[in-house]
Amino acid sequence: NAGVTQTPKFRILKIGQSMTLQCAQDMNHNYMYWYRQDPGMGLKLIYYSVGAGITDKGEVPNGYNVSRSTTEDFPLRLELAAPSQTSVYFCASSYAGSNQPQHFGDGTRLSIL
Amino acid sequence: QKEVEQNSGPLSVPEGAIASLNCTYSDRGSQSFFWYRQYSGKSPELIMSIYSNGDKEDGRFTAQLNKASQYVSLLIRDSQPSDSATYLCAVGGGGADGLTFGKGTHLIIQP
């Protein structure tokens, strides 16, 4: 029972490089989310999706893109990485929107140097 | 802008005592309330969810909600060293968008 799986766990990027953070869930959840967490801070919503083909911006979407081609997968794309994107990224899923608990992956720790 | 406020701590509590964690939120339309525990370097783990005014108990944990005061709390009875972690309060508006998180309270249980 994998739940929410994120890859990679750690990554170091150079300024200007691009990468995709992978997220997959096996719970058949329609709702999926990407958050970032900076040291000593709460989680900030980057993007979310209510189902395949449907995505929307959260509180801090600049510098990121997402796609949702299947129910299971919700990758997060960083274009032209900047030092301000150094953070821990968490993917989460839920059965039905913000009235239901969200289940989190283990996170991706990303450093931009 | 929805806001969730928590005292960042650290909150230091002796082993076996009751730990009390508090959270206030700004959006009166909020419908769902969650407490997550996060160990250092790990992902948030759901501890409690509460949706209506009053108390909800689960083992050593009790969540309390007062919508009129826009206040949520988490009580941990018989605190154990393994309860030492950061506790995140999260609030949902009932829509499709994500939860709004507080910055978390760092709890230290002293043996």
Interface residues (C-beta under 8 A of the other chain):
Chain A: Y31 Y33 Y35 G40 M41 G42 L43 K44 L45 Y48 V50 D56 G58 F90 A92 G97 S98 N99 Q100 P101 Q102 H103 F104 G105 D106 G107
Chain B: V4 S8 Q31 S32 F34 K42 S43 P44 E45 L46 S49 Y51 L88 A90 G92 G93 G94 G95 A96 D97 G98 L99 F101 G102 K103 G104
